[in-house]
């Protein structure tokens, strides 16, 4: 491979990696569902650094690793699974409200 082609390839690779990192961890993450590191963005169910509570089943969810999220009334909710997200999206007002202690201690749940 000649030096000019190698330089072009390395430049393309550099910009590609930079683009990926910005979309995954930078401002592009807001477009892709949010990463939750900035305060004041309306994160719901915050249980600590990078953690949220699934409003449907109550499980702790890592916002950075969550594969399912939904925005309701300007707040982002994170879910342990797409089935919990789908239940939330059918009745968001039911799950967005603070659950009572009885609703919270429902035992296990099934993702079937």
N, C-alpha and C positions, 0 to 999 in steps of 0.2 A: 504494500500500500504506500503510495507516495506521501510526502510530508504535508502537502496541501489538503489532501483528502483526509488525512488523520486529524489535522487541525480543524477542518470543517466538522468532522464527526464528533470530536471532543467538545466543540462549541455547542453543537446541537444537543449532546448528552447533558452538558452543564445546564442549559436553559430548560431542558425537559425535567431534570431533577429539581431545579429551583421551582418550576411551575407546580410540580407534584407536591412539594413541601408546602408551598403557599396555599394550595387548594386544600390540603389535608389539615394543616395546623395553623395557617394564617387567616387572613380575612376571608378567603374563599370557603373556609369551614362554615361560616355563617350561612352561606348559600346552600351548602351541602347538609344542613341540618343542625348546625351549631356545635361548638366545642365546649362552651360553658366556662371558659376561663375568665371572661370579662364580667365584672359586676354590672348590674343594672340592665340586663338584657331580658329580664322577665323569665328566669328559669324557675320552673315549678318543682316542688317536691325536693328541694335541696336538702341533703342529709350530710353534707361535708364536702371536702375538696374533691371535685370530680364525680361525686355521687349524687344520685337522685333516687326517689322512691317511685316505683311503678304505681300509678294511682289505681289500677285495676286490682292487682294481686298483692301489692305492698312490698314486693321484693326490692332490694337495693340494686340499683342499676348504675354501671359506670357510664357516664354520659359520653365519654370518648369512644367506648366500645359498643354502645347501643346501636342496634341495627334498625330500630323502630322508634320514631318520634312523631309528635303531632303538635300543632300550634292551635291553641284555643284561647280566645280573648286576649291575644297578645302574649301569652305565656307558652313556653315550650315544655311539653311533657315527654318523658322518656319511658320506654317500655322494655320488659325483658324478652318479649317476643312480638311477632306481628299479630298473633291472635289476641293478645291483650290490647294492642293498639287498635285493632279492628273493633273490639268491644267498646273501647273508649270513644271511637269516632261515631259509633251508632248512638250513644247517649253521653256526650261529653259533660253536660251539666251534672249528671248523676255522679260521675267519677271526679270531676274537678272540685266539687265541694269537699270540705274536710270530712273524712269518714268518722263515724262514731267509734268508740272502743269496740263495740260488739261487731260492727262490720269489719273492723281491722283484724280481729282475731277469729278468722273464719276457718282456720286450719290450713291445709294445703290446697292447692288448686292444680288443675290438669290442663296442659296445653295440647289438646287433642284435635 
